[in-house]
Amino acid sequence: MNNRKRQVIVASQKLFVEKGFQNTSIQDILDESHISKGTFYNYFASKNECLIAIIAKGREEADVRKHEMLIGQDPKDKNILAKQIAVLMQINRDQNLIPIFESIFHSGDPELKEVVMRFHLNELNWLAKRIVDIYGEESKPHCYDAAILTFGMIQHMLHIWKITREDSLDPVLIVKYVIQQLDAILPAQIEKGEHFLGCDLAKYLHENFKHKYVTKEYLVEQLNGFSEGLIEDDLQAGKEYTACLIKSLQEETIPYYIIEAIVSPFNTSFKGTKHAAEAQEIANLIWLFIKQNNNLNILNSN
């Protein structure tokens, strides 16, 4: 994504928060972004598509943070899981996305509701897999039900907190509390062999969601283009991480352990610079690439 398109997304997000999605016109976005109507439509087919890009940007940042939290950590650590689950809530709060979601729910727009639903189901799918990481293979038939219960408990606990309390709440604390309840619920489900939506939901997600496939050639192309734009003298560390990633991806046998070790400092090295958003997008693509490789290794081992 080029920097001009990102500027339009930032300007649109500001307007959607301040005025509401329905009350923001295309002309408002053009005025705030200082672009022509033709330029806007080069980037987005509609105002809806612009809003979807804003939501996707927050989800991509959450994905990167969740991956980075697991580096060098035990995937069975429930404290790490609590922090991962809380990431999206923190991003929604920090980026002021909550008013945008509220405007979508009140808009009655089926396209936007469908997009939000798909993002939610993707998050549900991620949590179900993490539950299996922590509670073992025996939890697999019950992991989707457990994920639904987890998100449901978190949502309602937060809702009641906001109604009855004036002080702010660290989302990690409430997630940890809910996971403690899951420690009691999930073993009981496993023992009784109970599951409600689990099997049907897993089949639905498999049949209806196409996951993006990232090739090493595409990554190298993105990294080379990114590298060409790094002209600042104070970005030496970032330039070296970028060069190392390119070199590793071009090797005949890709050293995934090196890429995993570099991707987080690569992303961090551009924080606070004009390259931060693009570095984060590339980091997300790299994590998807690594995940694809891990899944392929699991299939081959079976």
SULTA-V349540 format. One line per field, one symbol per residue. ss: DSSP state (A for helix, B for strand, O for the rest). phi: phi as a letter, one per 30 degrees, with the letter a starting at -180 (. if undefined). psi: psi as a letter, one per 30 degrees, with the letter a starting at -180 (. if undefined). A space follows every 10 residues. Layout:
ss: ???
phi: ???
psi: ???
This chain:
ss: OOAAAAAAAA AAAAAAAAAO OOOOOAAAAA AAAOOOAAAA AAAOOOAAAA AAAAAAAAAA AAAAAAAAAO OOOOOOOAAA AAAAAAAAAA AAAAOOOAAA AAAAAAAOOA AAAAAAAAAA AAAAAAAAAA AAAAAOAAAA AAAAAAAAAA AAAAAAAAAA AAAAOOOOOO AAAAAAAAAA AAAAAAAAAA AAOOOOOAAA AAAAAAAAOO OOOOOAAAAA AAAAAAAAOO OOAAAAAAAA AAAAAAAAAA OOOOOAAAAA AAAAAAAAOO OOOOOAAAAA AAAAAAAAAA AAAAAAAAAA AO
phi: .ddddddddd dddeddddcj dddccededd dddhbdddde ddcbdadedd dddddddddd dddddddddd dicddddddd eeddddeddd deddchdddd dddddcdidd dddddddddd dddddddedd ddedcjddde dcdddddddd ddddeddddd eddcbcddbd eddddddddd ddedddeddd ddicaccedd dedddddccc cdcccddddd dddddddddc cddccedddd dddddddddc ddcddddddd dcdddedddc eicdcedddd ddeddddddd dedddddddd dd
psi: kleeeeeeee eeeeeeeefk eefkleeeee eefhlleeee feekfleeee eeeeeeeeee eeeeeeeeff kgljffjfee eeeeefeeee eeeeghfeee eeeeeffgje eeeeeeeeee eeeeeeeeee eeeeflfffe ffeeeeeeee eeeeeeeeee eeeflfllkj feeeeeeeee eefeeeeeee efgkkdfdee eeeeeeffjk kkkkleeeee eeeeeeeffi fkfggeeeee eeeeeeeeff kejkieeeee feeeeeeefg kglfgeeeee eeeeeeeeee eeeeeeeeee f.
